[in-house]
Amino acid sequence: MKIDQKLLFPGKPLCVKDEPCYRSVVLVGPPGVGKGTQGKLLSHIPGIFHLSSGDMFRQLDEESELGQLFHHYATHGEFVPDDITLKTWQTYIRSKIDEEAYHPETDLLVLDGIPRNIAQADLLFPHIDILKVLFMVCEDREVMFQRIRGRALKEHRRDDADELVARYRWDLYKRDTEPLIDYYPQELVRIIDADNIPAHVLHQILSVIVPIQKRCFSPPNI
């Protein structure tokens, strides 16, 4: 289903009737730019739920069919097919609602790593109301590779351990993910300078997110 961009975001949610609709902010940026770091910082703020596609897949049972499938793709620097990604996302987010970890009525959903391409954006269209797209930019590619290497050592992430895989994944990002910035209406896109200390990057993100929380959500129970 290809969505006519002229119909996107006419001032009200676009989710399909009778479908769950999650009010969301999307983090877009290359591997190593700091999306995960910022997502974890944001997750400690009441009224924000951070959903990382990487964490979602890594929490799969490695003995399960889907867990083995993810491991196969990850170790080759490739991505899980879009339809399987969407089904996994739907199951995961429903489980978080059932666990009362995520409350759609009061929580802003911060999506990190999903959608990763235009096809996924189309698949997600019936389920999310995107309020902002935060485009995290770091011009120095080598800095990002250094971050990825450090992350692999610190978090024991097999999918980051091979530098050739990391560099291949960066190329995939340029080919498949960065075009999302032109896909979304430009008034929704905010550039975040990620080539800075984490606190300054967080400050930029909060300057966007806090007004959204005030405008769109009732105060969470603290």
C-alpha positions as CSV (number, residue, x, y, z in Angstrom):
1,M,0.0,0.0,0.0
2,K,1.6,3.2,-1.2
3,I,0.4,6.3,0.7
4,D,-0.3,9.5,-1.1
5,Q,2.0,12.0,0.6
6,K,-0.5,14.8,0.1
7,L,-2.9,13.0,2.4
8,L,-0.4,12.6,5.2
9,F,-1.0,14.3,8.5
10,P,-3.9,16.7,7.7
11,G,-4.1,17.7,11.4
12,K,-5.6,14.5,12.8
13,P,-4.6,10.9,13.2
14,L,-4.5,8.9,10.0
15,C,-4.8,5.5,11.5
16,V,-7.3,3.1,9.9
17,K,-10.6,2.9,11.8
18,D,-10.8,0.2,14.5
19,E,-7.0,-0.3,14.3
20,P,-4.8,0.6,17.3
21,C,-3.2,4.0,16.8
22,Y,0.0,4.9,18.7
23,R,1.1,8.5,18.8
24,S,4.8,8.4,17.9
25,V,8.0,10.2,17.3
26,V,10.5,8.5,15.0
27,L,14.3,8.6,15.5
28,V,16.1,8.3,12.1
29,G,19.9,8.2,11.8
30,P,22.8,5.9,10.8
31,P,24.2,3.1,12.9
32,G,26.3,4.5,15.7
33,V,24.8,8.0,15.7
34,G,23.4,7.5,19.2
35,K,19.7,6.6,18.7
36,G,19.9,3.9,21.3
37,T,21.7,6.1,23.8
38,Q,19.1,8.8,23.5
39,G,16.3,6.3,23.5
40,K,17.5,4.9,26.8
41,L,17.8,8.3,28.3
42,L,14.3,9.2,27.2
43,S,12.9,5.9,28.5
44,H,13.5,7.2,32.1
45,I,11.2,10.1,31.6
46,P,7.6,9.5,32.6
47,G,5.2,9.6,29.7
48,I,7.8,8.3,27.1
49,F,8.1,4.7,25.9
50,H,11.2,3.9,23.9
51,L,10.9,1.0,21.4
52,S,14.1,-0.1,19.8
53,S,13.7,-2.6,17.0
54,G,17.2,-4.0,17.8
55,D,16.2,-4.6,21.4
56,M,12.9,-6.1,20.3
57,F,14.7,-8.7,18.1
58,R,17.5,-9.4,20.6
59,Q,14.9,-10.3,23.2
60,L,13.6,-13.1,21.1
61,D,14.2,-16.6,22.3
62,E,17.3,-17.7,20.4
63,E,15.9,-21.2,20.1
64,S,12.7,-20.1,18.5
65,E,12.3,-20.0,14.7
66,L,12.2,-16.2,14.6
67,G,15.1,-15.9,17.0
68,Q,17.3,-18.1,14.8
69,L,16.1,-16.2,11.7
70,F,17.1,-12.9,13.3
71,H,20.5,-14.3,14.3
72,H,21.1,-15.4,10.7
73,Y,20.3,-12.0,9.2
74,A,22.1,-10.0,12.0
75,T,25.4,-11.9,11.7
76,H,25.4,-11.2,7.9
77,G,24.7,-7.5,8.4
78,E,21.3,-7.9,6.9
79,F,17.8,-7.1,8.1
80,V,14.8,-9.2,8.9
81,P,12.2,-9.0,6.0
82,D,9.7,-6.2,6.4
83,D,6.5,-8.3,6.9
84,I,8.2,-10.4,9.6
85,T,9.5,-7.2,11.3
86,L,6.0,-5.7,11.3
87,K,4.4,-8.8,12.8
88,T,7.2,-9.0,15.5
89,W,6.6,-5.3,16.3
90,Q,2.9,-5.8,16.6
91,T,3.3,-8.7,19.0
92,Y,6.0,-6.9,21.0
93,I,4.1,-3.7,21.5
94,R,0.9,-5.6,22.5
95,S,3.0,-7.5,25.1
96,K,4.3,-4.2,26.5
97,I,0.7,-2.9,26.8
98,D,-0.4,-6.1,28.5
99,E,2.6,-5.8,30.9
100,E,1.5,-2.2,31.6
101,A,5.0,-1.0,30.5
102,Y,3.5,1.1,27.8
103,H,0.3,3.1,28.1
104,P,-0.8,4.5,24.7
105,E,-3.2,7.0,26.4
106,T,-0.5,8.8,28.3
107,D,2.8,7.7,26.7
108,L,4.6,9.1,23.7
109,L,6.0,6.2,21.7
110,V,9.6,6.8,20.5
111,L,10.4,4.5,17.6
112,D,14.1,3.6,17.1
113,G,15.1,1.5,14.1
114,I,11.6,1.1,12.8
115,P,10.5,2.0,10.2
116,R,13.9,1.4,8.5
117,N,12.7,1.9,5.0
118,I,9.7,3.3,3.0
119,A,8.1,-0.2,2.7
120,Q,8.0,-0.5,6.5
121,A,6.7,3.1,6.8
122,D,3.8,2.0,4.5
123,L,3.1,-1.1,6.6
124,L,3.2,0.9,9.8
125,F,0.8,3.6,8.4
126,P,-2.4,2.0,9.8
127,H,-0.9,1.7,13.3
128,I,0.9,4.9,14.2
129,D,0.2,8.7,14.2
130,I,3.7,10.2,13.6
131,L,4.0,13.6,15.3
132,K,7.6,14.3,14.6
133,V,10.6,12.7,12.8
134,L,13.9,13.4,14.5
135,F,16.8,13.1,12.0
136,M,20.0,12.6,13.9
137,V,23.0,13.7,11.9
138,C,26.7,13.1,12.5
139,E,28.9,14.0,9.5
140,D,32.0,12.0,10.7
141,R,31.4,8.4,9.7
142,E,34.5,7.2,11.5
143,V,33.2,8.5,14.8
144,M,30.1,6.4,14.3
145,F,32.2,3.3,13.6
146,Q,34.2,3.9,16.8
147,R,30.9,4.1,18.7
148,I,29.8,0.8,17.2
149,R,33.0,-0.9,18.1
150,G,32.7,0.3,21.7
151,R,29.0,-0.8,21.8
152,A,30.0,-4.3,20.6
153,L,32.5,-4.7,23.4
154,K,30.3,-3.1,26.1
155,E,27.0,-4.8,25.3
156,H,28.4,-8.1,23.8
157,R,26.4,-7.5,20.6
158,R,27.4,-10.0,18.0
159,D,25.8,-8.0,15.2
160,D,28.2,-5.1,15.9
161,A,31.4,-7.1,16.4
162,D,32.5,-7.4,12.8
163,E,33.5,-4.1,11.4
164,L,32.9,-5.1,7.8
165,V,29.3,-5.9,8.8
166,A,29.0,-2.5,10.5
167,R,30.3,-0.7,7.4
168,Y,28.0,-2.7,5.2
169,R,25.0,-1.9,7.4
170,W,26.0,1.8,7.1
171,D,25.7,1.5,3.4
172,L,22.3,-0.2,3.7
173,Y,21.2,2.7,5.9
174,K,22.2,5.3,3.2
175,R,20.4,3.2,0.6
176,D,17.3,2.2,2.4
177,T,16.7,4.3,5.5
178,E,17.8,7.8,4.8
179,P,15.3,8.2,2.0
180,L,12.6,8.2,4.8
181,I,13.6,11.9,5.4
182,D,12.2,12.8,2.0
183,Y,9.3,10.4,2.3
184,Y,7.8,12.2,5.3
185,P,6.3,15.7,5.1
186,Q,9.1,18.1,5.7
187,E,7.2,20.0,8.3
188,L,7.5,16.9,10.5
189,V,11.3,16.6,10.2
190,R,13.6,18.1,12.7
191,I,17.4,17.8,12.4
192,I,19.3,16.9,15.5
193,D,23.0,17.6,15.7
194,A,24.3,14.2,17.1
195,D,27.9,15.1,16.8
196,N,28.0,16.4,20.4
197,I,27.9,15.2,24.0
198,P,24.9,13.1,24.9
199,A,23.4,15.7,27.2
200,H,23.4,18.4,24.4
201,V,21.8,15.9,22.0
202,L,19.2,15.1,24.6
203,H,18.5,18.8,25.2
204,Q,17.7,19.2,21.4
205,I,15.4,16.2,21.4
206,L,13.5,17.3,24.5
207,S,13.0,20.8,23.0
208,V,10.9,18.9,20.4
209,I,9.3,16.2,22.5
210,V,8.2,18.3,25.6
211,P,5.8,20.5,23.6
212,I,4.3,17.4,21.9
213,Q,3.7,15.8,25.3
214,K,2.0,19.0,26.6
215,R,-0.2,19.2,23.5
216,C,-1.1,15.6,23.0
217,F,-1.1,13.7,26.3
218,S,-2.7,13.9,29.7
219,P,-0.1,13.9,32.5
220,P,1.1,10.4,33.3
221,N,0.8,9.0,36.8
222,I,4.1,9.5,38.5
